[in-house]
Amino acid sequence: MLSWRKKIRAVTVRSQTRRAAPGERAPAGMSRQVHVAGGRASQDARQRGRLRIAGLVLAAGFAIAAGRAMEVSLISGTTAQTAGHGAPDTPVRRAALTDRHGQVLASTLDFHTAFANGQHIPRELVDETVARLQSVVPGIDAERMAERMRARHAYILIADGLTPRARQSIHHLGLPGIYFETQPGRIYPRQSAAAHVVGYAGQEMRGLSGAELAFDAELNDPAGRPVALSIDLTAQHRVESVLAEHMARHQAQGAAAILMRVGTGEIIAMASLPDYDINRYTDVRPSAADGVDPRFNRASVGVYELGSVFKPLALAAGLESGLVSLDDLFDVRQPLRTPGGHTIDDFRGQRRILTAREVIIHSSNIGSALMAAQMGADTLRPFYEALRLHERPPLELSESAHPRMPRNWGPTETMTAAFGHGLAVTPLSLTAAYAALANGGVYVPPTLRPVAPGEIIAGDPVMSARTAAQVLAVMRETVARSQAGGPDVEGLAVAGKTGTALQAGPGGYDRDHRVTTFVAVFPFDDPQYVLTVTFDRPRPSRETHGFATAGWNAAPAAGDILRQLAGVLELRRRDADPSARAEQVAALFAPRARAVLPSEEPVRLTAAEPQP
């Protein structure tokens, strides 16, 4: 009883009443507060603690659930994910590739992929689904697709690379179990223009060839800045158009052309034919004519014996060394027998004594061989090496080939190397070597990067400016005296040289496999550009009077290209006089020795004389 009394005393009941306002009655069952005296504060504290713990547990649960929901929506949340097919990570947005003026050569667009999840397609609707898909996506393998749907495959490709319109046509079918993915893809709006320079990128948005591969890191930079190339799209188009026309005219199996700016090394145009549509690079097949893949870059990968275009370079080596002068005499009346037992002869022999200058003008193999023998391998070989003819072209493209040089430079190899036989290089390497002649004897590596106006490009001196000017003057006279006259464009004062060479095969030289080349430096009095044109296996025709040499195909093609480029390159036209700036050039020559016979001395051309 005593314990109960204590507990009863510990409990007090207090009625809370208030005085009602006039006219107001107290509500029935007025509330009462019960206070338990003794241990009341500690119990409340424990209860509040339990409530706090429960609240924290619930809050943590909600946070985890919210985080998981966000993860699902942001990382996995595509239509493909709801179909049970995990989409790959978002690829880098590859930047655009442009020409030097900002014309787009390659860009990135969004493409759509349609696929089916067989687990979401009722079996009774499989045939109908496939039939309706066929109505808007022709070419699908209906039997194979139906089989995979019945097998409940989670990912069945319907079509990829879809345009928004094609995607919408599939979407409008309203078929269950059909889903879409969106991925970036590379597109080439100029199709085949500069195909071998631009190259292509694969589905993973990584470069596989050309500039797409050479500048892959820059194109995939998160900054997304466009990458500009040195080529001029207008010049490129004109070079390709004229080259294709002449290639068809002369029934050649291939052709190449390179336009390089003197002093900077910039490649303004580079063409290789046959070409291809870059957007369909996976569909390209080797040519039926020669088995060569159209993706093969004949300008930088094709390695050929290029013939007489090496003669001016050999003359430059002799002049620079002081072992040859322009007035040295060489007897070309008889074929030359080499120490190795080979015979060197001329295509159109003059059968007389020629000066070194005349050796180039008349393109004498015998004279060039005698000139090389006079200077020796110790002079000619290092000179070719200084022009980087012994290495792959130093261009950014990975598609460039090493030359084929003689293993041993004996007397015979030295003689034939002077007129471009027994060694093989790419047309690009030859173009860069001639650019050194045009650049006052300074070699500048070729590049696909545009050079800013006024930017100074460091080069490697290879020969003196005097030697370079002398050789260019001889090349200018060679063009001016050309009987065909094709490459001499009025107002440009073109200096150049032709070359025709048979190509070596497993059984020796193939008489049906000629490579013809013409190299032009223009304008002669202020060299700014070098153009090289090469044809692979041109055929003789009635139009060429049965000839298939460079003077009848490569030289006229170069002339037509120059006529098309004159306005594009904004060249100031010069006087057509073949002896342009003759008084300045004449000062670079040593006094000329009297010729053996006056009649053999070439007649100096003047502007008033008609050109043959």
TORTIKE-739954 format. One line per 2 residues: their letters; for each residue x, y, z of C-alpha. Coordinates in nm, 4 decimals. Layout:
REM TORTIKE-739954
a	X:Y:Z ~ ...
//
This chain:
REM TORTIKE-739954
ml	0.0000:0.0000:0.0000 ~ 0.2809:0.2360:0.0846
sw	0.4338:0.2029:-0.2631 ~ 0.1009:0.2655:-0.4322
rk	0.0428:0.5758:-0.2192 ~ 0.3780:0.7145:-0.3308
ki	0.2884:0.6550:-0.6931 ~ -0.0545:0.8093:-0.6480
ra	0.1022:1.1143:-0.4844 ~ 0.3406:1.1378:-0.7729
vt	0.0507:1.1734:-1.0121 ~ -0.1403:1.5017:-1.0119
vr	-0.4270:1.5913:-1.2356 ~ -0.4560:1.9531:-1.3305
sq	-0.7476:2.0785:-1.5186 ~ -0.6799:2.3604:-1.7589
tr	-0.9729:2.5896:-1.7578 ~ -1.0168:2.9322:-1.8845
ra	-1.2862:3.1803:-1.8274 ~ -1.5173:3.1806:-2.1224
ap	-1.5851:3.4923:-2.3003 ~ -1.9365:3.6209:-2.2783
ge	-2.1618:3.4031:-2.4837 ~ -1.8955:3.1343:-2.5276
ra	-1.9275:2.7910:-2.3763 ~ -1.6352:2.5708:-2.2824
pa	-1.6064:2.2750:-2.5145 ~ -1.7183:1.9405:-2.3910
gm	-1.4464:1.7087:-2.2657 ~ -1.2015:1.9836:-2.1949
sr	-0.8474:1.8590:-2.2230 ~ -0.6470:1.7601:-1.9274
qv	-0.2712:1.7362:-1.8898 ~ -0.1250:1.4488:-1.6980
hv	0.2251:1.5004:-1.5559 ~ 0.4163:1.2120:-1.4178
ag	0.6524:1.3335:-1.1544 ~ 0.9730:1.1398:-1.1002
gr	1.1897:1.0085:-1.4107 ~ 0.9845:1.2089:-1.6662
as	1.2787:1.4046:-1.8272 ~ 1.4999:1.0995:-1.8810
qd	1.2183:0.9062:-2.0548 ~ 1.1476:1.1939:-2.2920
ar	1.5162:1.2225:-2.3804 ~ 1.5379:0.8522:-2.4629
qr	1.2305:0.8692:-2.6819 ~ 1.3611:1.1721:-2.8676
gr	1.6931:0.9915:-2.9278 ~ 1.5146:0.6925:-3.0714
lr	1.3133:0.9181:-3.3013 ~ 1.6282:1.0943:-3.4200
ia	1.7973:0.7604:-3.5025 ~ 1.4916:0.6403:-3.6922
gl	1.4786:0.9677:-3.8849 ~ 1.8451:0.9444:-3.9788
vl	1.7995:0.5868:-4.1009 ~ 1.5023:0.6895:-4.3138
aa	1.6900:0.9922:-4.4529 ~ 1.9877:0.7759:-4.5462
gf	1.7590:0.5325:-4.7240 ~ 1.5964:0.8103:-4.9236
ai	1.9394:0.9520:-5.0143 ~ 2.0597:0.6148:-5.1395
aa	1.7436:0.5658:-5.3421 ~ 1.7714:0.9147:-5.4915
gr	2.1375:0.8611:-5.5842 ~ 2.0587:0.5309:-5.7512
am	1.7760:0.6892:-5.9464 ~ 2.0074:0.9657:-6.0647
ev	2.2719:0.7092:-6.1685 ~ 2.0193:0.5145:-6.3705
sl	1.8819:0.8247:-6.5414 ~ 2.2168:0.9890:-6.6234
is	2.4472:0.6967:-6.6946 ~ 2.2197:0.4247:-6.8194
gt	1.9235:0.6268:-6.9289 ~ 1.8793:0.5735:-7.3013
ta	1.6177:0.3857:-7.4941 ~ 1.8829:0.1229:-7.5470
qt	1.9144:0.0772:-7.1722 ~ 1.5460:0.0128:-7.1261
ag	1.5823:-0.2473:-7.3968 ~ 1.8519:-0.4274:-7.2011
hg	2.1369:-0.3123:-7.4298 ~ 2.4120:-0.1023:-7.2720
ap	2.5111:0.1989:-7.4803 ~ 2.8848:0.2770:-7.5042
dt	3.0413:0.5839:-7.3456 ~ 2.9821:0.9069:-7.5379
pv	3.2660:0.9489:-7.7948 ~ 3.4712:1.2651:-7.8244
rr	3.3178:1.5251:-8.0557 ~ 3.5808:1.5278:-8.3312
aa	3.6618:1.8747:-8.4668 ~ 3.6210:1.9850:-8.8279
lt	3.8993:1.9673:-9.0854 ~ 3.9170:2.2648:-9.3244
dr	4.1250:2.4030:-9.6090 ~ 4.3372:2.7154:-9.5624
hg	4.0337:2.9406:-9.6190 ~ 3.7992:2.7613:-9.3773
qv	3.6171:2.5494:-9.6359 ~ 3.5003:2.2338:-9.4541
la	3.6664:1.9106:-9.5673 ~ 3.5498:1.6858:-9.2842
st	3.2976:1.7354:-9.0033 ~ 3.1107:1.5402:-8.7381
ld	2.7354:1.4799:-8.7489 ~ 2.4958:1.2731:-8.5395
fh	2.3866:0.9461:-8.6977 ~ 2.1201:0.7071:-8.5749
ta	2.1259:0.3310:-8.5281 ~ 1.8034:0.1292:-8.5191
fa	1.7989:-0.2040:-8.3385 ~ 1.5485:-0.4503:-8.1978
ng	1.5258:-0.6251:-7.8627 ~ 1.3817:-0.9696:-7.9292
qh	1.2797:-1.0035:-7.5635 ~ 1.0303:-0.7200:-7.6119
ip	0.8711:-0.8504:-7.9324 ~ 0.5838:-1.1017:-7.8991
re	0.6560:-1.4145:-8.0973 ~ 0.3313:-1.3857:-8.2907
lv	0.4392:-1.0378:-8.4123 ~ 0.7891:-1.1321:-8.5355
de	0.6949:-1.1893:-8.9006 ~ 0.4829:-0.8755:-8.9149
tv	0.7608:-0.6710:-8.7507 ~ 1.0215:-0.7876:-9.0017
ar	0.7895:-0.7319:-9.2980 ~ 0.7083:-0.3769:-9.1920
lq	1.0750:-0.3000:-9.1314 ~ 1.1549:-0.4222:-9.4823
sv	0.9104:-0.1693:-9.6240 ~ 1.1218:0.1237:-9.5011
vp	1.4691:-0.0356:-9.4699 ~ 1.5387:-0.2233:-9.7927
gi	1.8214:-0.4716:-9.8028 ~ 1.7888:-0.6196:-9.4547
da	1.8263:-0.9963:-9.4133 ~ 1.4660:-1.0703:-9.3155
er	1.5170:-1.4404:-9.2504 ~ 1.8193:-1.3857:-9.0290
ma	1.6480:-1.1025:-8.8396 ~ 1.3343:-1.3070:-8.7730
er	1.5467:-1.5945:-8.6515 ~ 1.7286:-1.3718:-8.4024
mr	1.4024:-1.2183:-8.2817 ~ 1.2551:-1.5614:-8.2108
ar	1.5769:-1.6523:-8.0289 ~ 1.5094:-1.3524:-7.7994
ha	1.8396:-1.1750:-7.8712 ~ 1.8622:-0.8489:-7.6781
yi	2.0403:-0.6560:-7.9568 ~ 1.9544:-0.7086:-8.3235
li	2.0957:-0.4461:-8.5597 ~ 1.8438:-0.3146:-8.8114
ad	2.0417:-0.0305:-8.9731 ~ 2.3100:0.2176:-8.8771
gl	2.4203:0.5533:-9.0125 ~ 2.0569:0.6616:-9.0447
tp	1.9642:1.0193:-9.1230 ~ 1.6987:1.1854:-8.9048
ra	1.4416:1.1324:-9.1823 ~ 1.5227:0.7605:-9.2099
rq	1.5067:0.7248:-8.8337 ~ 1.1676:0.8931:-8.8289
si	1.0281:0.6593:-9.0941 ~ 1.1147:0.3601:-8.8730
hh	0.9824:0.5318:-8.5626 ~ 0.6473:0.6020:-8.7305
lg	0.5900:0.2289:-8.7775 ~ 0.5108:0.2133:-8.4041
lp	0.6564:-0.1347:-8.3641 ~ 0.7213:-0.2766:-8.0158
gi	1.0768:-0.3651:-7.9238 ~ 1.2380:-0.1242:-8.1722
yf	1.4854:0.1250:-8.0262 ~ 1.7417:0.3812:-8.1401
et	2.0918:0.4928:-8.0496 ~ 2.2520:0.8224:-8.1517
qp	2.6256:0.8345:-8.2194 ~ 2.8527:1.0909:-8.3889
gr	2.9936:1.0009:-8.7299 ~ 3.2394:1.1548:-8.9757
iy	3.1129:1.3065:-9.3000 ~ 3.3117:1.4410:-9.5955
pr	3.1010:1.7007:-9.7804 ~ 3.3535:1.7356:-10.0670
qs	3.3409:1.3599:-10.1361 ~ 3.6517:1.2791:-10.3431
aa	3.8157:1.6241:-10.3352 ~ 4.1667:1.5959:-10.1875
ah	4.0742:1.2439:-10.0778 ~ 4.4333:1.1274:-10.0287
vv	4.5224:1.4388:-9.8297 ~ 4.2114:1.4390:-9.6091
gy	4.2049:1.0622:-9.5437 ~ 3.9326:0.9160:-9.3230
ag	3.8390:0.8301:-8.9636 ~ 3.6793:0.5075:-8.8407
qe	3.3634:0.4466:-8.6405 ~ 3.5575:0.4990:-8.3165
mr	3.6275:0.8557:-8.4356 ~ 3.9983:0.7868:-8.4685
gl	4.1954:0.8794:-8.7792 ~ 4.2970:0.5929:-9.0055
sg	4.4723:0.7726:-9.2930 ~ 4.5681:1.1101:-9.4363
ae	4.5296:1.4275:-9.2349 ~ 4.2636:1.2545:-9.0222
la	4.5433:1.0336:-8.8892 ~ 4.8262:1.2886:-8.9022
fd	4.6358:1.5414:-8.6880 ~ 4.4300:1.2919:-8.4884
ae	4.5246:1.4303:-8.1456 ~ 4.4299:1.7872:-8.2414
ln	4.1027:1.6798:-8.3998 ~ 4.0060:1.4923:-8.0820
dp	4.1074:1.7737:-7.8498 ~ 3.8181:1.8592:-7.6115
ag	3.8491:2.2248:-7.7172 ~ 3.6999:2.1249:-8.0526
rp	3.8832:2.3882:-8.2580 ~ 3.8855:2.3242:-8.6364
va	4.2155:2.2092:-8.7852 ~ 4.3143:2.3932:-9.1047
ls	4.5261:2.2395:-9.3800 ~ 4.7527:2.4260:-9.6199
id	4.5618:2.3179:-9.9300 ~ 4.3436:2.5591:-10.1256
lt	4.0215:2.3808:-10.2184 ~ 3.9716:2.5851:-10.5359
aq	4.3245:2.5140:-10.6572 ~ 4.2811:2.1490:-10.5602
hr	3.9631:2.1197:-10.7651 ~ 4.1230:2.2722:-11.0743
ve	4.4314:2.0535:-11.0498 ~ 4.2174:1.7413:-11.0136
sv	3.9858:1.8353:-11.3013 ~ 4.2625:1.9038:-11.5548
la	4.4637:1.6020:-11.4400 ~ 4.1622:1.3719:-11.4807
eh	4.0939:1.5097:-11.8286 ~ 4.4519:1.4451:-11.9469
ma	4.4678:1.1079:-11.7757 ~ 4.1662:0.9966:-11.9777
rh	4.3039:1.1552:-12.2967 ~ 4.6314:0.9639:-12.2689
qa	4.4708:0.6456:-12.1313 ~ 4.7040:0.6454:-11.8317
qg	4.6397:0.4043:-11.5458 ~ 4.7254:0.6624:-11.2833
aa	4.8340:1.0221:-11.2338 ~ 4.9578:1.2552:-10.9635
ai	5.0103:1.6291:-10.9260 ~ 5.1594:1.8423:-10.6493
lm	5.1547:2.2212:-10.6131 ~ 5.4000:2.3469:-10.3489
rv	5.4674:2.7027:-10.2379 ~ 5.8320:2.8066:-10.2546
gt	5.9835:2.9317:-9.9301 ~ 5.7180:2.7931:-9.6954
ge	5.6870:2.4331:-9.8137 ~ 5.3060:2.4540:-9.8025
ii	5.1232:2.1967:-10.0124 ~ 4.8581:2.4019:-10.1924
am	4.7214:2.1024:-10.3853 ~ 4.7990:1.7328:-10.4007
as	4.6079:1.4991:-10.6298 ~ 4.6302:1.1259:-10.6903
lp	4.4176:0.9507:-10.9526 ~ 4.2145:0.7407:-10.9541
dy	4.0547:0.8796:-10.6385 ~ 3.7511:0.7739:-10.4327
di	3.4575:0.9045:-10.2312 ~ 3.5871:0.9279:-9.8750
nr	3.2360:0.8731:-9.7349 ~ 3.2457:0.5219:-9.8865
yt	3.6072:0.4320:-9.8166 ~ 3.5150:0.0845:-9.6922
dv	3.3612:0.0028:-10.0314 ~ 3.6761:0.0848:-10.2313
rp	3.8226:-0.2057:-10.4305 ~ 4.1510:-0.2362:-10.6261
sa	4.1510:-0.1185:-10.9857 ~ 4.0820:-0.3843:-11.2478
ad	4.3471:-0.2270:-11.4745 ~ 4.6536:-0.2600:-11.2517
gv	4.5271:-0.3962:-10.9201 ~ 4.6188:-0.0747:-10.7374
dp	4.3901:0.0378:-10.4567 ~ 4.2460:0.3853:-10.5351
rf	4.3301:0.4787:-10.1754 ~ 4.6998:0.4481:-10.2715
nr	4.8552:0.7958:-10.2782 ~ 5.0677:0.8041:-10.5936
as	5.2062:1.1470:-10.5017 ~ 5.3667:1.0544:-10.1687
vg	5.3711:0.6722:-10.1632 ~ 5.4328:0.5891:-10.5296
vy	5.8086:0.5343:-10.5774 ~ 5.9196:0.5652:-10.9403
el	6.2272:0.6103:-11.1538 ~ 6.1516:0.9587:-11.2836
gs	6.4147:0.9967:-11.5538 ~ 6.5463:1.3217:-11.6985
vf	6.3938:1.5488:-11.4338 ~ 6.7074:1.4590:-11.2343
kp	6.9385:1.6212:-11.4924 ~ 6.9004:1.9804:-11.3618
la	6.9738:1.8518:-11.0105 ~ 7.2888:1.6777:-11.1344
la	7.3931:1.9991:-11.3108 ~ 7.3384:2.1896:-10.9849
ag	7.5645:1.9420:-10.8019 ~ 7.8398:1.9940:-11.0582
le	7.8115:2.3731:-11.0586 ~ 7.8045:2.3935:-10.6801
sg	8.1144:2.1770:-10.6472 ~ 8.3039:2.3788:-10.9102
lv	8.3824:2.0574:-11.0993 ~ 8.1444:2.1447:-11.3833
sl	8.0774:2.4749:-11.5582 ~ 7.7997:2.5608:-11.8011
dd	8.0507:2.5810:-12.0852 ~ 8.2200:2.2454:-12.0301
lf	8.2040:2.0350:-12.3454 ~ 8.0777:1.6760:-12.3626
dv	8.1044:1.4523:-12.6668 ~ 7.7701:1.2808:-12.7234
rq	7.8335:1.1679:-13.0825 ~ 7.8503:0.8021:-12.9851
pl	7.6682:0.5876:-12.7265 ~ 7.8573:0.5658:-12.3992
rt	7.9879:0.2354:-12.2682 ~ 7.9995:0.2250:-11.8865
pg	8.2695:0.0460:-11.6831 ~ 8.0031:-0.2093:-11.5914
gh	7.9469:-0.3007:-11.9542 ~ 7.6161:-0.1143:-12.0007
ti	7.5420:0.1196:-12.2910 ~ 7.3957:0.4669:-12.2409
dd	7.2322:0.6341:-12.5379 ~ 7.0066:0.9307:-12.6121
fr	6.6405:0.9160:-12.7100 ~ 6.6936:1.1818:-12.9749
gq	7.0680:1.2061:-13.0123 ~ 7.2262:1.5321:-13.1223
rr	7.5382:1.3384:-13.2249 ~ 7.7635:1.6309:-13.1632
il	7.9592:1.8013:-12.8879 ~ 7.7352:1.9768:-12.6369
ta	7.7987:2.2269:-12.3609 ~ 7.6718:2.1425:-12.0131
re	7.3931:2.3920:-12.0709 ~ 7.2958:2.2201:-12.3955
vi	7.3022:1.8799:-12.2246 ~ 7.0003:1.9940:-12.0211
ih	6.8260:2.1731:-12.3076 ~ 6.8506:1.8674:-12.5345
ss	6.8094:1.6233:-12.2441 ~ 7.1149:1.4144:-12.3305
ni	7.1617:1.0978:-12.1248 ~ 7.5147:1.0607:-12.2556
gs	7.6069:1.4156:-12.1627 ~ 7.4564:1.3819:-11.8126
al	7.6459:1.0560:-11.7572 ~ 7.9738:1.2176:-11.8662
ma	7.8997:1.5132:-11.6395 ~ 7.8428:1.2757:-11.3447
aq	8.1638:1.0902:-11.4201 ~ 8.3485:1.4221:-11.4217
mg	8.2204:1.5182:-11.0744 ~ 8.2177:1.1658:-10.9246
ad	7.9972:0.9853:-10.6726 ~ 8.1547:1.1743:-10.3822
tl	7.9938:1.4916:-10.5177 ~ 7.6623:1.3691:-10.6620
rp	7.5526:1.1393:-10.3806 ~ 7.5931:1.3903:-10.0905
fy	7.4149:1.6540:-10.3000 ~ 7.1138:1.4256:-10.3507
ea	7.1189:1.3459:-9.9806 ~ 7.1206:1.7172:-9.8911
lr	6.8014:1.7464:-10.0985 ~ 6.6610:1.4597:-9.8857
lh	6.6132:1.2345:-10.1848 ~ 6.7548:0.9447:-9.9831
er	6.4742:0.9519:-9.7231 ~ 6.0971:0.9419:-9.7112
pp	5.9325:1.2790:-9.7774 ~ 5.9302:1.4794:-9.4511
le	5.5551:1.5414:-9.4648 ~ 5.3031:1.4970:-9.1809
ls	5.1239:1.2169:-9.3655 ~ 5.2114:0.8633:-9.2598
es	5.1439:0.7663:-9.6218 ~ 5.4880:0.8472:-9.7568
ah	5.7433:0.5989:-9.8839 ~ 6.1178:0.5538:-9.8643
pr	6.3101:0.5841:-10.1926 ~ 6.5077:0.3081:-10.3608
mp	6.8693:0.4129:-10.3876 ~ 7.1745:0.2235:-10.5194
rn	7.3444:0.0155:-10.2519 ~ 7.6855:0.0962:-10.3943
wg	7.7567:0.4164:-10.5828 ~ 8.0040:0.2858:-10.8366
pt	8.0832:0.4549:-11.1698 ~ 7.7805:0.3046:-11.3463
et	7.5368:0.3910:-11.0645 ~ 7.6689:0.7459:-11.0538
mt	7.6273:0.7907:-11.4304 ~ 7.2692:0.6592:-11.4398
aa	7.1697:0.8535:-11.1263 ~ 7.2518:1.1756:-11.3141
fg	6.9638:1.1128:-11.5553 ~ 6.7195:0.9577:-11.3097
hg	6.7710:0.5842:-11.3619 ~ 6.8783:0.3273:-11.1069
la	6.7085:0.5209:-10.8246 ~ 6.3407:0.5748:-10.7485
vt	6.1713:0.8455:-10.5426 ~ 5.8221:0.9820:-10.4870
pl	5.6919:1.2787:-10.6883 ~ 5.6635:1.4654:-10.3570
sl	6.0358:1.4226:-10.2843 ~ 6.1203:1.5494:-10.6310
ta	5.8912:1.8526:-10.5860 ~ 6.0618:1.9487:-10.2586
ay	6.4056:1.9172:-10.4232 ~ 6.3032:2.1522:-10.7061
aa	6.1569:2.3922:-10.4501 ~ 6.5089:2.4266:-10.3098
la	6.6283:2.5365:-10.6547 ~ 6.3460:2.7896:-10.6684
ng	6.4148:2.9078:-10.3120 ~ 6.7662:3.0324:-10.3791
gv	6.9233:2.6990:-10.2836 ~ 6.7497:2.6604:-9.9443
yv	6.5592:2.3368:-9.8755 ~ 6.2308:2.3759:-9.6845
pp	6.0413:2.0579:-9.5862 ~ 5.6939:2.0185:-9.7350
tl	5.4056:2.0660:-9.4937 ~ 5.0269:2.0440:-9.4762
rp	5.0065:2.3191:-9.2135 ~ 4.9236:2.6696:-9.3333
va	5.1917:2.9299:-9.2759 ~ 5.0869:3.2722:-9.1528
pg	5.1701:3.5721:-9.3743 ~ 5.5096:3.7095:-9.2853
ei	5.6109:3.3990:-9.0910 ~ 5.9749:3.3059:-9.1461
ia	6.0421:2.9390:-9.2165 ~ 6.3918:2.8137:-9.1436
gd	6.5461:2.5946:-9.4115 ~ 6.8701:2.4142:-9.4870
pv	7.1068:2.5741:-9.7400 ~ 7.1907:2.3163:-10.0063
ms	7.3510:2.5304:-10.2771 ~ 7.4327:2.8921:-10.3415
ar	7.1778:3.1318:-10.4854 ~ 7.4079:3.1722:-10.7848
ta	7.3989:2.8008:-10.8641 ~ 7.0206:2.7887:-10.8230
aq	6.9733:3.0880:-11.0558 ~ 7.1985:2.9380:-11.3216
vl	7.0084:2.6102:-11.3254 ~ 6.6707:2.7867:-11.3342
av	6.7882:2.9941:-11.6292 ~ 6.8764:2.6773:-11.8210
mr	6.5365:2.5281:-11.7313 ~ 6.3647:2.8444:-11.8505
et	6.5413:2.8205:-12.1862 ~ 6.4478:2.4522:-12.2069
va	6.0773:2.5376:-12.1826 ~ 6.1037:2.8332:-12.4183
rs	6.2643:2.6143:-12.6846 ~ 6.0193:2.3288:-12.6393
qa	5.8769:2.2232:-12.9751 ~ 5.5466:2.1195:-12.8201
gg	5.5242:2.4491:-12.6299 ~ 5.2543:2.3089:-12.3995
pd	5.3944:2.4099:-12.0589 ~ 5.4963:2.7639:-12.1539
ve	5.2080:2.9759:-12.0285 ~ 5.2045:3.3337:-12.1501
gl	5.2817:3.5776:-11.8751 ~ 5.4099:3.3210:-11.6218
av	5.7669:3.2702:-11.7527 ~ 5.7721:2.8992:-11.6661
ag	6.0997:2.7135:-11.6080 ~ 6.0775:2.3353:-11.6216
kt	6.2013:1.9940:-11.7252 ~ 6.0461:1.6764:-11.8636
gt	6.1332:1.3188:-11.7715 ~ 6.0349:0.9821:-11.9183
al	6.1504:0.6570:-11.7600 ~ 6.0799:0.2877:-11.7908
qa	6.0073:0.1117:-11.4647 ~ 6.2084:-0.1813:-11.3369
gp	6.0292:-0.5089:-11.2745 ~ 6.1230:-0.8640:-11.1725
gg	6.2587:-0.9411:-11.5199 ~ 6.4257:-0.6048:-11.5838
yd	6.2830:-0.2880:-11.7340 ~ 5.9265:-0.3116:-11.8622
rd	5.8945:-0.1328:-12.1983 ~ 5.5184:-0.1089:-12.1524
hr	5.5489:0.0663:-11.8167 ~ 5.6481:0.4289:-11.8615
vt	5.6227:0.7025:-11.6026 ~ 5.6281:1.0543:-11.7454
tf	5.6886:1.3699:-11.5430 ~ 5.7079:1.7435:-11.5863
va	5.8285:1.9820:-11.3143 ~ 5.7508:2.3536:-11.3477
vf	5.8906:2.6454:-11.1471 ~ 5.7005:2.9701:-11.1921
pf	5.7278:3.2594:-11.2365 ~ 6.0909:3.2160:-11.3427
dd	6.1948:3.5702:-11.2498 ~ 6.0320:3.5495:-10.9030
pq	5.9777:3.1805:-10.8163 ~ 5.6721:3.1288:-10.5995
yv	5.5437:2.7792:-10.6810 ~ 5.6578:2.4390:-10.8006
lt	5.4175:2.2119:-10.9887 ~ 5.4895:1.8454:-11.0578
vt	5.2714:1.6361:-11.2898 ~ 5.3226:1.2606:-11.3294
fd	5.1446:0.9978:-11.5422 ~ 5.1702:0.6242:-11.4862
rp	5.1573:0.4138:-11.8060 ~ 5.0295:0.6744:-12.0552
rp	4.9522:0.5335:-12.4007 ~ 5.0575:0.6742:-12.7399
sr	4.7824:0.8002:-12.9673 ~ 4.7240:0.9640:-13.3038
et	4.6980:1.2964:-13.1241 ~ 5.0512:1.2502:-12.9846
hg	5.1857:1.1220:-13.3190 ~ 5.2539:0.7839:-13.1660
fa	5.4651:0.9156:-12.8776 ~ 5.4051:0.8539:-12.5080
ta	5.6898:1.0627:-12.3669 ~ 5.6501:1.3440:-12.1128
gw	5.6664:1.6209:-12.3727 ~ 5.3410:1.4907:-12.5204
na	5.1406:1.4266:-12.2018 ~ 5.2843:1.5512:-11.8705
ap	5.4089:1.8848:-12.0081 ~ 5.0825:1.9842:-12.1836
aa	4.8834:1.8771:-11.8759 ~ 5.1037:2.0988:-11.6577
gd	5.0483:2.3893:-11.8970 ~ 4.6708:2.3504:-11.8784
il	4.6857:2.3309:-11.4988 ~ 4.8945:2.6491:-11.4841
rq	4.6434:2.8328:-11.7043 ~ 4.3682:2.7331:-11.4620
la	4.5723:2.8309:-11.1557 ~ 4.6960:3.1713:-11.2709
gv	4.3841:3.3497:-11.1460 ~ 4.3387:3.1370:-10.8351
le	4.6922:3.2013:-10.7092 ~ 4.6656:3.5750:-10.7878
lr	4.9946:3.5771:-10.9731 ~ 5.0976:3.8963:-11.1394
rr	5.1508:3.8110:-11.5041 ~ 5.4983:3.8710:-11.6463
da	5.6221:3.9502:-11.9917 ~ 5.6179:3.6327:-12.2018
dp	5.9796:3.6989:-12.3061 ~ 6.1646:3.3708:-12.2346
sa	6.4708:3.5738:-12.1365 ~ 6.2793:3.7540:-11.8601
ra	6.5197:3.9233:-11.6220 ~ 6.7932:3.8165:-11.8644
eq	7.0293:4.0968:-11.7710 ~ 7.0234:3.9983:-11.4003
va	7.0643:3.6300:-11.4763 ~ 7.3420:3.6878:-11.7287
al	7.5536:3.8412:-11.4548 ~ 7.5484:3.5072:-11.2733
fa	7.7071:3.3215:-11.5635 ~ 8.0771:3.2900:-11.6324
pr	8.1882:3.4254:-11.9734 ~ 8.0800:3.1720:-12.2325
ar	8.3374:2.9825:-12.4362 ~ 8.3017:2.9879:-12.8127
av	8.1156:2.6847:-12.9465 ~ 8.2923:2.4349:-13.1724
lp	8.0767:2.5434:-13.4665 ~ 7.8745:2.8646:-13.4794
se	7.5755:2.6794:-13.6203 ~ 7.5644:2.4570:-13.3106
ep	7.5239:2.7477:-13.0784 ~ 7.1536:2.7771:-12.9770
vr	7.0045:3.0951:-13.1107 ~ 6.9061:3.3356:-12.8331
lt	6.5300:3.3841:-12.8277 ~ 6.3720:3.7248:-12.8018
aa	6.0173:3.8382:-12.7409 ~ 5.9803:3.9293:-13.1080
ep	6.0690:3.5842:-13.2336 ~ 5.7833:3.3391:-13.2948
qp	5.7978:3.0374:-13.0662 ~ 5.8187:2.6931:-13.2327
//
